[in-house]
Amino acid sequence: MPAPRPLTALAALRTRLGAALVAACTFGAQAQQVPVRGWLQYGDGNRLSGVLAARTAGGGVVRTDRFGEISFQDADARFEPEPPAPPATAADTPPAPDTGSGWRPATWSVGMSGYWQQKAGSTTSNVEVDGDATWRAPRDELRLALSADYKVVDNSVDNNEQSGSLRWLHELRGPWLSLSSLRLERSTATLDPLPTFDYLLVQATLGLGWRQRWSDDSHTLVALSTEQIGLRLLRLKSHLSTRATSLLIENKLRLSGKVRLENSLLLYRWRAGDSGVDSSTELSYDLTESLRVGLRHEARRNAVDLAVGRYSRVSLTTRVAF
């Protein structure tokens, strides 16, 4: 029998090339394998969580979460893929966040101030209680204010006044807004030499304003308005009315984490040509998140006030805010 001929150089080259192609295809298939997460389950009951990194004919390699890569044989352990997550249903979908499309309460507070004075043998005591609530919508702000003022001079009631106002601000474009408000006041007044009389005062306001917000609870507001004022003398059953133009400058500022400054300056230009001022400034300090104390100054001159033509008062305030 003739001896086999040795492989030629060309045959050897073909053999090595075929082996290289097989190795490249095997490596590419392993590289393209998508990792599968699951559990490596042993026969004694132990389980390891991880990702199937490679798969061979008799086993594979798992990249475990705690111990790194571990090789296994099918005779000793098996890999169990995690079941696919169920499709999301309407019940599993979280509710959409509230976009604030409706009215929502923003702040409300209750305050009290007062003073006691003894001068020239006369004793005067006064207490005032007020409430304030604000609701906001995306482009609107509604504010309700209620107030009661009770004053006693030498054991006789000198003033018993109740008032309430409702103000609506509507944003137009940019910082511009419209302002409309309605104020009611029920009290008594004395105009010498006339006797004391009961009255009901109605003040309607319509104007255009500009507001700059500095933060959620700080702003500056400037508004020019027209005022319609009606006075009803209850016992005399008579009615009086007048008009005015007003300029409102309002500041609500948080000067620091605990210090607030609130100021309202209202300038009147009456139809007869004279002017008036109604000013209120309160500087307060937050004792807690809901309790604060302050110092308030009020001044009026020829304003919408039948009790006095000129008025100035400084008082301590205690306010509970939410």
C-alpha distance (Angstrom), angle and dihedral (degrees) to the residues before:
residue distance angle dihedral
M1 . . .
P2 3.78 . .
A3 3.82 117.0 .
P4 3.87 116.3 -107.7
R5 3.76 114.8 -99.0
P6 3.78 116.0 -115.2
L7 3.80 118.6 -109.3
T8 3.69 113.3 -88.6
A9 3.79 121.2 -126.7
L10 3.79 89.9 -106.0
A11 3.81 92.6 54.3
A12 3.79 91.5 49.0
L13 3.78 90.5 50.7
R14 3.81 90.7 51.4
T15 3.81 90.9 50.9
R16 3.81 93.3 51.6
L17 3.81 91.4 45.6
G18 3.79 92.6 52.8
A19 3.82 92.0 49.6
A20 3.81 90.1 50.4
L21 3.81 92.1 50.9
V22 3.82 91.6 49.6
A23 3.83 91.1 49.7
A24 3.82 91.5 47.4
C25 3.80 92.8 50.5
T26 3.82 91.3 47.7
F27 3.84 91.5 49.2
G28 3.83 91.7 47.5
A29 3.78 92.2 50.4
Q30 3.82 90.7 51.0
A31 3.83 91.9 46.1
Q32 3.80 92.0 51.8
Q33 3.80 92.8 48.4
V34 3.79 109.6 117.5
P35 3.84 112.0 -128.4
V36 3.79 112.8 -111.6
R37 3.79 120.0 -154.0
G38 3.80 119.9 -143.6
W39 3.82 145.7 101.6
L40 3.82 132.9 -55.4
Q41 3.83 103.0 -139.9
Y42 3.84 118.7 -160.6
G43 3.78 125.2 -160.0
D44 3.82 92.6 -114.3
G45 3.80 91.0 59.7
N46 3.84 100.2 -100.0
R47 3.80 116.5 136.6
L48 3.81 131.6 -164.4
S49 3.80 123.9 -166.9
G50 3.78 119.2 -139.3
V51 3.79 148.8 103.0
L52 3.82 125.8 -66.2
A53 3.81 101.3 -119.3
A54 3.83 99.7 176.9
R55 3.77 139.5 2.8
T56 3.82 126.3 -149.6
A57 3.79 134.3 -179.4
G58 3.82 93.9 -93.9
G59 3.80 103.2 23.9
G60 3.77 140.8 -32.2
V61 3.81 149.0 -136.3
V62 3.82 124.9 -84.2
R63 3.80 122.3 -164.0
T64 3.80 98.0 -145.3
D65 3.80 124.7 -156.0
R66 3.82 94.3 -126.2
F67 3.82 110.0 24.9
G68 3.80 105.7 32.0
E69 3.82 121.8 -127.3
I70 3.83 116.8 -1.9
S71 3.82 125.0 -176.6
F72 3.78 117.6 -144.1
Q73 3.80 139.7 -175.7
D74 3.78 122.9 -136.6
A75 3.80 89.3 -125.9
D76 3.83 91.1 62.1
A77 3.82 105.0 31.9
R78 3.77 143.2 1.9
F79 3.80 132.7 -144.3
E80 3.83 116.1 -125.9
P81 3.86 115.0 -164.8
E82 3.80 118.3 -139.2
P83 3.81 112.9 -101.7
P84 3.83 113.3 -107.3
A85 3.81 116.5 -95.9
P86 3.83 113.4 -100.2
P87 3.80 115.1 -108.5
A88 3.80 114.8 -92.9
T89 3.79 116.1 -100.5
A90 3.77 131.7 -158.5
A91 3.81 89.5 -100.9
D92 3.83 91.3 55.3
T93 3.79 94.0 48.3
P94 3.83 110.3 97.9
P95 3.79 115.0 -121.8
A96 3.76 116.7 -96.3
P97 3.81 113.7 -99.2
D98 3.74 117.7 -97.5
T99 3.79 107.7 -96.6
G100 3.78 92.5 -163.4
S101 3.78 94.1 -119.8
G102 3.81 93.0 152.1
W103 3.79 137.2 53.0
R104 3.79 115.2 -71.1
P105 3.81 131.1 179.2
A106 3.80 112.0 -103.8
T107 3.82 108.0 176.8
W108 3.76 140.2 -17.3
S109 3.78 132.2 -178.8
V110 3.80 142.8 177.9
G111 3.81 120.1 -148.1
M112 3.79 138.4 -177.6
S113 3.79 131.8 -166.0
G114 3.79 135.4 169.2
Y115 3.75 148.7 150.9
W116 3.81 141.6 -151.6
Q117 3.80 122.3 -148.2
Q118 3.78 134.8 -179.6
K119 3.79 116.9 -171.3
A120 3.81 134.7 155.6
G121 3.80 91.7 -7.6
S122 3.82 93.0 -52.5
T123 3.83 123.9 113.2
T124 3.79 122.6 -152.9
S125 3.81 127.3 -177.1
N126 3.78 127.7 178.6
V127 3.79 136.3 -179.1
E128 3.80 128.1 -176.1
V129 3.82 127.3 -170.6
D130 3.78 122.6 -169.9
G131 3.78 137.2 177.4
D132 3.79 128.9 -159.3
A133 3.82 130.0 -171.9
T134 3.81 130.7 175.5
W135 3.81 131.3 -165.1
R136 3.80 124.0 -171.1
A137 3.79 137.5 -161.0
P138 3.83 126.8 -179.6
R139 3.82 92.6 -83.5
D140 3.80 103.5 10.2
E141 3.79 140.4 68.9
L142 3.80 125.1 -166.5
R143 3.80 120.7 -168.1
L144 3.81 127.1 -171.4
A145 3.82 119.9 -166.8
L146 3.82 126.7 -176.1
S147 3.80 126.6 -176.7
A148 3.80 139.8 178.5
D149 3.83 123.9 -169.6
Y150 3.81 122.3 -169.4
K151 3.81 123.1 -177.4
V152 3.81 130.9 179.1
V153 3.81 124.9 -168.3
D154 3.83 117.0 -170.5
N155 3.83 92.6 -19.7
S156 3.81 92.4 -51.1
V157 3.80 124.4 109.5
D158 3.79 107.3 -111.5
N159 3.80 99.5 172.6
N160 3.81 134.3 13.8
E161 3.77 108.1 172.0
Q162 3.82 132.6 167.8
S163 3.81 123.4 -176.0
G164 3.77 139.8 169.2
S165 3.78 135.4 -175.3
L166 3.79 137.3 -171.3
R167 3.83 119.4 -158.6
W168 3.80 127.1 -172.5
L169 3.82 123.3 -165.2
H170 3.82 118.0 -170.4
E171 3.81 120.9 -171.3
L172 3.80 113.4 -130.4
R173 3.81 110.6 177.0
G174 3.78 128.4 -28.4
P175 3.82 110.8 -27.8
W176 3.83 93.6 -19.2
L177 3.79 122.1 107.8
S178 3.78 143.0 164.7
L179 3.80 122.1 -116.8
S180 3.78 128.2 -154.9
S181 3.78 128.0 165.5
L182 3.78 143.4 166.5
R183 3.81 124.1 -153.3
L184 3.82 128.9 -172.1
E185 3.79 125.7 -168.6
R186 3.80 128.4 -175.0
S187 3.81 117.0 -170.3
T188 3.81 147.2 113.4
A189 3.80 130.3 -98.5
T190 3.78 139.5 -174.9
L191 3.79 123.5 -146.0
D192 3.80 111.1 -175.5
P193 2.95 126.5 -93.0
L194 3.85 89.2 16.3
P195 3.81 120.3 85.7
T196 3.79 123.0 -110.2
F197 3.81 113.7 -73.4
D198 3.80 135.9 -170.6
Y199 3.78 118.6 -124.8
L200 3.78 143.9 179.5
L201 3.78 116.0 -146.9
V202 3.83 123.0 -161.9
Q203 3.81 120.7 -168.5
A204 3.83 120.2 -175.1
T205 3.82 120.5 -171.4
L206 3.81 131.5 -167.7
G207 3.79 122.5 174.4
L208 3.81 152.7 130.9
G209 3.78 123.0 -104.7
W210 3.79 148.3 178.9
R211 3.80 123.6 -137.8
Q212 3.78 132.8 -171.4
R213 3.82 116.9 -164.0
W214 3.80 114.9 -149.6
S215 3.82 95.3 177.9
D216 3.80 139.6 -24.4
D217 3.82 91.5 -71.4
S218 3.83 101.5 25.9
H219 3.80 128.8 75.8
T220 3.79 145.7 142.5
L221 3.81 119.2 -134.8
V222 3.81 129.4 -170.0
A223 3.82 119.2 -178.6
L224 3.81 135.9 172.1
S225 3.79 113.1 -154.0
T226 3.75 146.0 167.6
E227 3.80 117.8 -124.6
Q228 3.79 128.7 -149.6
I229 3.80 112.1 -167.7
G230 3.78 125.7 -171.5
L231 3.82 127.1 -174.7
R232 3.79 123.5 -161.6
L233 3.81 117.2 -165.8
L234 3.78 100.2 -152.4
R235 3.80 102.6 -160.0
L236 3.79 95.3 37.0
K237 3.82 91.6 45.2
S238 3.78 92.4 -139.5
H239 3.78 131.4 132.1
L240 3.81 132.3 -146.1
S241 3.81 129.8 -177.9
T242 3.80 139.8 -176.6
R243 3.80 141.2 168.4
A244 3.79 136.1 -131.6
T245 3.79 142.8 173.7
S246 3.79 115.7 -125.4
L247 3.80 138.3 -167.1
L248 3.82 116.8 -154.8
I249 3.82 122.5 -161.0
E250 3.80 112.1 -177.7
N251 3.80 129.4 177.7
K252 3.78 128.6 -176.0
L253 3.79 107.8 178.0
R254 3.80 135.1 169.3
L255 3.79 102.4 -147.0
S256 3.81 93.5 -174.9
G257 3.78 139.4 -15.7
K258 3.83 91.9 -69.1
V259 3.83 106.3 17.0
R260 3.83 122.7 84.8
L261 3.79 132.0 -177.7
E262 3.81 121.5 -160.5
N263 3.79 120.4 -178.6
S264 3.80 133.5 172.7
L265 3.81 121.5 -175.6
L266 3.81 118.2 -177.9
L267 3.81 119.0 -174.3
Y268 3.83 119.0 -165.9
R269 3.78 130.3 -158.2
W270 3.79 107.7 -167.3
R271 3.77 124.6 -149.3
A272 3.80 90.4 -113.6
G273 3.82 89.9 60.5
D274 3.81 101.3 -105.3
S275 3.83 123.9 116.3
G276 3.81 137.2 -132.8
V277 3.82 140.2 -164.4
D278 3.81 131.5 -148.5
S279 3.80 113.8 -179.0
S280 3.81 134.6 173.1
T281 3.83 125.9 176.7
E282 3.81 126.4 177.0
L283 3.82 126.7 -177.1
S284 3.81 111.5 -168.4
Y285 3.80 139.7 178.8
D286 3.82 124.8 -147.8
L287 3.80 110.7 -126.2
T288 3.81 91.5 177.2
E289 3.80 135.6 -7.5
S290 3.82 90.4 -79.9
L291 3.83 106.5 21.1
R292 3.79 125.4 70.9
V293 3.79 138.0 162.0
G294 3.77 128.1 -151.2
L295 3.77 152.0 163.7
R296 3.80 118.9 -111.8
H297 3.78 131.5 -166.3
E298 3.81 122.5 -165.5
A299 3.79 126.9 -174.1
R300 3.80 132.0 175.7
R301 3.77 133.2 179.0
N302 3.78 123.2 175.9
A303 3.82 89.5 -21.1
V304 3.81 131.2 136.6
D305 3.79 93.3 -63.3
L306 3.81 123.6 113.3
A307 3.80 95.1 -173.0
V308 3.81 98.4 70.3
G309 3.78 137.2 0.1
R310 3.83 93.4 -143.0
Y311 3.79 123.4 29.1
S312 3.84 136.3 171.7
R313 3.80 129.0 169.5
V314 3.82 139.4 164.9
S315 3.80 118.3 -159.8
L316 3.80 141.9 166.8
T317 3.80 116.4 -115.4
T318 3.79 135.4 -158.4
R319 3.78 116.4 -164.5
V320 3.78 134.9 -175.0
A321 3.82 110.3 -157.2
F322 3.81 132.1 -176.2
